[in-house]
Amino acid sequence: MSTVQDTLDAMRLGNYDRNLPLDCYPEIMMLLAGAKNSRDRQLCYWMLCDIALATRSAEIGTFAVRRLALEKTVKLKVEALHVIMWTSGVTHYDELLTALAQGNSQITYNALKALGACVGTKAETALLETLRAAKEKRDVGNATNAAVSLARMAGADAVGHLATIYPKLPRTTPYGGVLAAVVYAFARHPSASTTALVRRELETTTMGQLGWAALNYLAKWGGADDVPRASRYLTQLLDRYETGVELFSYTMTQVDTKYTTELSASVALLCKDSAAALAPFKPRLRKHWDFFSAHDHAILKEYEPDTFAELQVSAHAVIRTIRTIRTVII
């Protein structure tokens, strides 16, 4: 009996150790195509999801797109969409656009996520149209998924369109994730106009997600002129986290990866000027870096990939940044 069949049998009993070989997906596809009941097909999709997450295989994504037209229930269509979401570089996805147009809210929500795995103007157009309608429909969930997908795959033309849509999006807290994802999309093809938009946001926003995204953009694409902005933001950030409630109440398994990234981006932006820009912050920063450096393992353990995985700095990168910048601070 094959490893895949053994795993499927174990999953039927509620046991799954997630140790399948990454090259076994053709066998899973065959099992799925021949499965006689919806439960076995669902379990096969779960196995494909795990392999897609590890490999980002376009072949798996294309297979799952074809399955969309064959599945009869919303539940299994959503399972196929989950597989597509974890892949990348999918070039044939007409069935996905058809599913998006059907109007089922559950399928639409997940299809917008899955489009982030696709490449080409048809996918970009569908996502841009969703964002344009965001204000009128007040559909934050779909707008967020569309923006996140664009941040994964938007080309230069799509980013140009985003720069005209972005100022019209609502500046309310529920849209913080939408705005942040658009800023990450800007970083794929930065320009003078996108940099100006991001600088303006860092000056005015009170939304944490958006401030974080703006910091990361400017840490990569900004310049010495952005140092005063970074200085003000870092001061506010340290004030917020030195209340004795937010930062140092963390246990070893509750380290805030988002916070380390935000802190790292602020310091990296200050370093664009010179190490002297950090001097006023050194006493305050030492205890923060010591705290997070002492919990490297916990940060790695805490980090869980999700649909923002393409956008966020991974825990490994955060730790590398901590170790590099710490030498400047100390």
Secondary structure, DSSP 4 states (H G I P E B T S, - for coil): --HHHHHHHHHHTT-------TT-HHHHHHHHHH-SSHHHHHHHHHHHHHHHHHH--HHHHHHHHHHHHH--SHHHHHHHHHHHHT---B---HHHHHHHHT--HHHHHHHHHHGGGB-SHHHHHHHHHHHHTHHHHT-HHHHHHHHHHHHHH--HHHHHHHHHHGGGS--SGGGHHHHHHHHHHHTTS--HHHHHHHHHHHHH---HHHHHHHHHHHHHH--GGGHHHHHHHHHHHHHHHTSSSSSTT--TT---HHHHHHHHHHHHHHTTT-GGGGGGGHHHHHHHHHHHHTTHHHHHHH----TTTTTSPPHHHHHHHHHHHHHHH-
